[in-house]
Amino acid sequence: MVGVHPTATDRSMPILELAREVEARGLRSISFPEHTHVPVGSRALVEGWSVEERYQRTLDPYVACAFIAATTSLEVGTAVSLVAQHDAIALAKAIATLDHLSEGRVFLGVGFGYNRQEIEGHGVPTKDRFLVVEETVALMRALWTEEIAAFRGQHRNLSPSRSWPKPARRGGPPVLLGGRPTERNFARILAWADGWIPAGIGVTEKVASSLKDLCARWNDAGRKGAPEICCFLAPGSRDEMARQIGRAAELGVQRLSVRLEERPRDLVLPVLDELVSALVL
């Protein structure tokens, strides 16, 4: 499945125009990043990363997904959503509603976040965010799949409760963990995620090697099928994107998203046209 990943803001190409252009070209998905806010003086937790200006202006990804799902046939999703920064029960309801109304066209990329002040602004200590994400996903899955759901963790709790609608997709939308190919992240994917969104851009040799390792571990752990993988591509020439698409297919990558960043319409449409040309090579 090939689609696009804009950093949609109030200055980028309007999302409904973008979605219609994506759909008209036969592309199949659109996904959004998430930052609820960017505190002044923010600093990244990960060396070499920076909190870029465009993240001050990002649209809410779930509202954006709802608008697009209602007006196109595209699959919609997040890459990634900072789910630790949400009320888990309310987020489970929103995602279930979106999946129900879109008839199963939702996927959920989740991440831990790298902006210390943003995370802590939601009352989550930075050191706890890994477990909070895991518990949030577990609580949401309970609400998505069980008639009477309950969950008890260190940070998330749910007394026995009923909640509908259930997602259209059995078990709920696939949950992909975004991050680097570390031992801890692969252990997390094997324990509670449906797949992986590698950090960075491109189907690099490091991604290829890490993907083979993850698939071997997946089989050893007795997980069914294969992990669902979503890789980002940079806009480029038709030949370069075709090469990346071919490499992804060789590795069994199921999803590719071209990163459009905050581009306006006149810079987006040529990228879409090059991408479509790359797909037919």
C-alpha positions in Angstrom: 0.0 0.0 0.0 1.5 3.3 -1.1 0.4 6.7 0.3 1.5 10.0 1.6 2.6 11.4 5.0 2.2 15.2 5.2 2.9 17.3 8.2 -0.5 18.9 7.8 -0.7 22.4 9.2 -2.6 25.6 8.6 0.0 26.6 6.0 0.4 23.3 4.0 -1.8 22.1 1.1 -5.3 21.8 2.6 -5.9 18.2 3.6 -9.1 17.6 1.8 -7.6 18.9 -1.5 -4.6 16.7 -0.9 -6.7 13.6 -0.1 -8.7 14.1 -3.3 -5.6 14.4 -5.4 -4.0 11.4 -3.7 -7.2 9.3 -4.3 -7.5 10.5 -7.9 -4.0 9.1 -8.6 -4.8 5.7 -7.3 -2.7 6.1 -4.1 -4.3 4.4 -1.1 -3.5 6.0 2.2 -2.7 9.1 4.2 -1.2 9.4 7.6 -0.3 12.2 10.0 2.1 12.9 12.8 1.0 14.3 16.2 2.2 17.1 18.5 -0.4 18.5 20.8 1.7 21.6 21.5 5.3 22.7 21.5 6.3 24.4 24.8 8.6 27.3 24.5 12.1 26.2 25.2 11.4 22.6 24.2 14.3 20.3 23.7 14.6 16.8 22.2 15.4 13.8 24.3 17.1 12.1 21.3 20.5 13.3 20.3 20.5 14.8 16.8 16.7 15.5 16.7 15.2 18.9 16.9 11.7 20.2 17.5 11.0 21.7 14.1 8.8 24.8 13.7 6.2 23.1 11.6 5.3 20.9 14.6 3.9 24.0 16.4 1.2 24.1 13.7 0.2 20.4 13.1 -3.5 19.6 12.8 -5.0 17.1 15.2 -4.5 13.8 13.4 -7.7 12.1 14.4 -9.9 15.0 13.4 -8.0 15.2 10.1 -8.5 11.5 9.6 -12.2 11.8 10.2 -12.6 14.5 7.6 -10.7 12.4 5.0 -12.4 9.1 5.8 -15.8 10.8 5.3 -15.0 12.2 1.9 -12.6 9.6 0.3 -12.0 5.9 0.2 -8.4 6.3 1.5 -7.1 4.4 4.5 -6.2 6.9 7.2 -3.9 6.7 10.2 -1.2 8.1 12.4 2.5 7.9 12.1 2.9 8.4 14.9 0.4 9.3 17.5 1.7 10.2 21.0 -0.9 8.1 22.7 0.6 8.6 26.2 -0.6 12.2 25.9 -4.3 11.2 25.7 -6.9 9.9 28.1 -6.8 6.2 27.1 -10.6 5.6 27.5 -11.6 8.6 25.4 -9.0 7.8 22.7 -10.2 4.2 22.5 -13.7 5.5 21.9 -12.5 8.0 19.2 -10.5 5.4 17.3 -13.2 2.8 17.5 -15.8 5.3 16.2 -13.4 6.3 13.4 -12.8 2.7 12.4 -16.5 1.9 12.6 -17.6 4.8 10.5 -14.8 4.2 7.9 -15.6 0.5 7.7 -12.1 -0.6 8.9 -9.9 2.0 7.1 -7.8 3.0 10.1 -4.2 2.1 11.2 -2.5 3.4 14.3 1.1 4.2 14.5 2.2 5.0 18.0 5.4 6.5 19.5 6.9 7.5 22.8 7.7 11.2 22.0 11.0 13.0 22.2 9.9 16.4 23.5 10.3 16.3 27.3 8.3 19.4 28.0 5.4 18.3 25.7 5.2 14.9 27.4 5.3 16.3 30.9 2.7 18.9 30.0 0.2 16.0 30.0 1.2 14.9 33.4 3.3 12.0 32.3 6.9 11.8 33.7 9.3 11.4 30.8 10.8 8.2 32.2 7.4 6.6 32.4 6.2 7.2 28.9 7.3 3.8 27.5 5.0 1.9 30.0 2.2 4.5 29.6 2.2 3.9 25.8 2.1 0.1 26.4 -0.7 0.3 28.9 -2.7 2.7 26.8 -2.6 0.3 23.9 -3.6 -2.6 26.1 -6.5 -0.7 27.7 -7.8 0.4 24.2 -7.6 -3.1 22.9 -9.6 -4.4 25.9 -12.4 -1.8 25.1 -12.2 -2.7 21.4 -12.5 -6.5 21.8 -14.3 -7.3 25.0 -18.0 -7.1 25.9 -17.1 -6.2 29.5 -13.6 -4.7 29.5 -11.3 -4.1 32.4 -7.6 -3.2 32.8 -5.3 -2.6 35.7 -1.8 -1.2 35.2 0.6 1.1 36.9 -0.6 4.2 35.0 -3.8 3.2 33.2 -6.9 1.6 34.9 -10.4 0.7 33.7 -13.1 -0.8 35.9 -15.3 -3.4 34.3 -17.0 -1.4 31.5 -19.0 -1.7 28.3 -18.2 0.4 25.3 -19.5 0.5 21.7 -19.1 0.8 18.8 -16.4 -1.8 18.4 -14.0 -1.2 15.5 -15.0 -2.7 12.2 -11.8 -4.6 12.0 -11.8 -7.6 14.3 -9.4 -6.9 17.1 -9.2 -3.2 16.3 -6.9 -1.3 13.9 -3.3 -2.6 13.5 -0.9 -0.9 16.0 2.6 -0.2 14.7 5.3 1.0 17.0 7.5 3.8 15.6 11.1 3.9 16.6 14.7 2.8 16.1 15.7 -0.9 15.8 16.8 -1.4 19.3 16.6 -4.5 21.4 14.0 -2.9 23.7 11.8 -1.7 20.8 11.9 -5.1 19.1 10.9 -6.7 22.4 8.0 -4.3 22.7 6.9 -5.0 19.1 6.9 -8.8 19.8 5.0 -8.3 23.1 2.2 -6.0 22.1 2.4 -4.4 18.6 1.4 -5.6 15.2 4.4 -4.1 13.4 7.0 -1.5 13.1 7.5 2.0 11.6 11.3 2.4 11.3 12.6 5.8 12.3 14.1 7.8 9.5 13.6 7.9 5.8 14.2 5.3 3.1 14.5 1.5 2.9 18.2 1.6 3.9 20.4 -1.4 4.3 20.2 -0.9 8.1 16.4 -1.1 7.9 16.6 -4.2 5.7 18.9 -6.0 8.1 16.8 -5.0 11.1 13.7 -6.1 9.3 15.1 -9.6 8.7 16.1 -9.8 12.4 12.6 -8.7 13.5 10.9 -11.2 11.2 13.1 -14.0 12.6 12.3 -13.1 16.1 8.6 -12.8 15.2 8.5 -16.4 14.0 10.5 -17.6 17.0 8.0 -15.9 19.4 5.2 -17.8 17.7 3.5 -14.7 16.4 1.2 -15.4 13.4 1.9 -14.1 9.9 4.5 -11.4 9.7 5.0 -8.0 11.3 3.3 -5.1 9.4 5.9 -2.6 8.3 5.5 1.0 7.2 8.5 2.8 5.8 8.8 6.5 4.9 10.2 7.6 1.6 11.6 11.0 0.6 10.2 12.7 -2.5 12.6 12.2 -5.3 12.9 11.4 -9.0 10.8 8.7 -10.6 13.7 6.4 -10.9 14.9 6.8 -7.3 11.4 6.3 -5.9 10.9 3.3 -8.1 14.1 1.8 -6.8 13.0 2.3 -3.2 9.5 0.8 -4.0 11.1 -2.2 -5.5 13.5 -2.7 -2.6 10.5 -2.5 -0.2 8.6 -5.1 -2.1 11.6 -7.5 -2.0 11.7 -7.1 1.8 7.9 -7.6 2.2 7.2 -4.1 3.4 3.5 -3.7 3.3 3.2 0.1 3.6 5.1 3.0 2.0 4.4 6.7 2.8 6.1 9.5 1.0 6.9 12.4 3.4 5.4 15.6 2.0 6.3 17.6 5.1 4.6 21.1 5.1 4.6 21.6 1.3 2.0 23.8 -0.4 -0.1 22.6 -3.3 2.3 23.7 -6.1 5.1 21.6 -4.6 3.0 18.6 -3.7 1.3 17.8 -7.0 4.6 17.2 -8.9 5.7 14.8 -6.1 2.4 12.9 -6.5 2.9 12.7 -10.2 6.5 11.4 -9.9 5.3 8.8 -7.3 2.6 7.5 -9.6 5.1 7.3 -12.5 7.4 5.3 -10.2 4.7 2.8 -9.4 4.2 1.9 -13.0 7.9 1.3 -13.9 
